[in-house]
Amino acid sequence: MQLFELTRALVDIESVTGNESGCAGFLRDYLAERKLEVELVPVADAGAGGRANVFAVCGTPDVVLSTHLDTVPPFFPAREDSDFIYGRGACDAKGIIASEVVAAERLLGEGARDFGLLFLVGEETLSDGARAANAAPRGSKYIINGEPTDNKLAIGTKGILRLDVRTRGKMAHSAYPQLGESAIEKLLDVLAEVRRLPLP
């Protein structure tokens, strides 16, 4: 398939977060037909749905091209006009998947044997596919992650830090609050300090 045809085919596969298996299966078959070694890597907390990342390699990868399979709801299929392809995920990130797959096909045609593709589940919510990939790395020197960036090269990405903050207090009857110690007030003090932190 050429780039636009592949993009439309991917967009037409509903893959709202939690339901990526159809898209993963399509890519597994498509890439295996092109003689890449393809592995569906189960995501540990996938439950009965059998969600899995798609990891495909040609040789030992120095570079891995990556993005995600899932989309936000609601699903709507592809359509196009003379300028654009529309549909859920056309930009984020099924058009990117198609671009990376076409790049892989060109690399194969040129004899390259040192690259891989990694397509993740769950990026739109809890990044469970990325966590699974990090927990069981397959190895490469570099990763190029495809995300819409207005066609500008980005050398970093936003991250997330989740904290569990607990404070302790001392219970007292509401008639005698001065005998207690408010855990909520302590938490508010912590939150005020966090808000004052300089962030990049």
C-alpha positions in Angstrom: 0.0 0.0 0.0 1.1 3.5 -0.6 1.2 6.1 2.2 -2.3 7.5 1.8 -3.9 4.2 1.3 -2.2 2.8 4.4 -3.2 5.8 6.4 -6.9 5.4 5.4 -6.8 1.6 6.1 -5.4 2.3 9.6 -7.9 5.1 10.3 -10.8 2.8 9.4 -9.8 0.4 12.1 -11.4 1.5 15.4 -8.8 1.6 18.1 -10.1 3.8 20.9 -7.9 3.2 24.0 -8.6 -0.3 25.3 -9.6 -1.6 22.0 -6.4 -1.6 20.0 -6.2 -5.3 19.2 -7.7 -5.0 15.7 -5.1 -2.4 14.7 -2.3 -4.4 16.3 -3.3 -7.5 14.4 -3.5 -5.6 11.1 0.0 -4.2 11.6 1.4 -7.6 12.8 0.2 -9.2 9.6 1.2 -6.3 7.3 4.7 -6.1 8.7 5.2 -9.9 8.7 4.3 -10.0 5.0 7.2 -7.6 4.5 9.5 -10.1 6.2 10.1 -8.1 9.4 10.3 -10.2 12.6 7.1 -9.1 14.4 6.2 -9.7 18.1 3.0 -8.8 19.9 4.2 -7.9 23.3 1.4 -8.3 25.9 0.7 -5.4 28.2 0.6 -6.8 31.7 -2.5 -5.1 33.0 -4.4 -5.6 29.8 -7.0 -7.9 31.3 -9.0 -10.2 29.1 -8.8 -7.9 26.1 -5.4 -9.2 25.2 -3.9 -5.8 24.5 -0.4 -5.8 23.1 2.3 -3.5 21.8 3.6 -4.3 18.3 7.4 -4.6 18.0 8.9 -5.4 14.6 12.6 -5.5 13.7 14.9 -6.0 10.8 18.2 -7.3 12.3 19.5 -5.7 15.5 17.9 -2.2 15.7 20.1 0.8 16.1 17.0 3.0 15.6 13.4 2.3 16.5 10.6 4.4 15.0 7.7 4.5 17.5 4.2 5.9 18.1 0.9 4.8 19.5 -2.0 2.7 18.2 -4.8 4.1 20.3 -7.1 7.1 19.7 -9.4 9.2 21.8 -13.2 8.5 21.3 -15.4 8.7 19.4 -14.4 6.6 16.4 -15.2 7.9 12.9 -13.9 6.5 9.7 -11.6 8.0 7.1 -12.6 10.4 4.3 -10.5 12.7 2.2 -10.7 15.7 0.0 -8.0 17.1 -2.4 -5.8 18.3 0.5 -6.4 16.2 3.6 -7.3 12.8 5.1 -9.8 13.1 7.9 -10.9 10.6 10.5 -10.1 9.6 14.1 -6.3 9.3 14.4 -5.5 10.6 11.0 -3.0 12.9 12.5 -2.5 11.4 16.0 -1.1 8.9 15.2 -2.2 6.6 12.4 -0.8 8.9 9.7 2.4 8.7 11.7 2.2 4.9 11.8 1.7 4.8 8.1 4.7 7.1 7.5 6.9 5.0 9.8 5.8 1.8 8.0 6.5 3.3 4.6 9.9 4.5 5.8 10.6 0.9 7.0 9.6 -0.5 3.6 12.0 2.0 1.9 14.8 1.0 4.4 14.2 -2.6 3.6 14.4 -1.9 -0.2 17.7 -0.1 0.4 19.2 -3.1 2.2 19.1 -1.7 5.8 19.1 -4.3 8.5 19.3 -2.3 11.7 16.0 -0.8 12.5 12.8 -1.5 14.3 9.2 -0.3 14.8 7.3 0.0 18.1 3.6 0.7 18.2 2.2 1.2 21.7 -1.3 0.8 23.3 -2.8 3.1 25.9 -0.9 6.4 25.1 -4.1 8.5 25.3 -4.8 7.5 28.9 -2.3 5.9 31.3 0.6 5.1 29.0 0.3 1.4 30.0 1.9 0.3 26.7 4.9 2.6 27.2 5.3 1.3 30.8 5.2 -2.3 29.5 7.8 -1.4 26.8 10.1 0.2 29.4 9.7 -2.8 31.7 10.9 -5.2 29.0 13.1 -3.3 26.7 14.1 -4.9 23.4 17.1 -2.6 22.9 18.2 0.1 20.4 20.5 3.0 20.5 17.9 5.6 19.5 14.2 6.0 19.4 12.3 8.4 17.2 8.8 8.9 18.6 6.2 10.2 16.2 3.7 12.7 17.6 2.1 15.7 15.9 4.6 18.6 16.4 3.7 21.0 13.6 6.5 19.5 11.5 9.1 20.7 14.0 11.8 18.4 15.3 11.5 18.1 19.1 14.3 16.6 21.1 12.3 16.2 24.3 8.8 15.6 25.4 6.5 16.4 28.3 6.6 14.0 31.1 4.5 13.2 34.1 5.4 12.8 37.7 2.7 11.2 40.0 3.1 11.6 43.7 1.2 10.1 46.6 1.3 12.8 49.3 0.1 12.0 52.8 -0.2 14.1 55.9 -1.1 13.1 59.4 -3.3 14.9 61.8 -4.9 14.3 65.2 -8.6 13.7 65.4 -10.7 15.9 67.7 -14.3 16.6 68.3 -15.7 19.5 66.2 -16.7 21.2 69.4 -13.0 21.3 70.4 -11.0 21.6 67.2 -8.1 23.3 69.0 -7.4 19.9 70.6 -6.8 18.3 67.2 -4.3 18.8 64.4 -5.7 19.2 60.9 -4.1 16.9 58.2 -5.9 19.0 55.6 -4.2 22.2 56.6 -0.9 20.4 56.4 -1.7 19.1 52.9 -2.7 22.6 51.8 0.8 23.8 53.0 2.5 21.1 51.0 0.4 21.9 47.9 1.3 25.6 48.3 5.0 24.7 48.3 4.6 22.5 45.2 2.9 25.3 43.4 5.9 27.6 44.1 8.4 25.1 42.6 10.1 26.5 39.4 9.1 24.3 36.5 10.7 24.1 33.1 
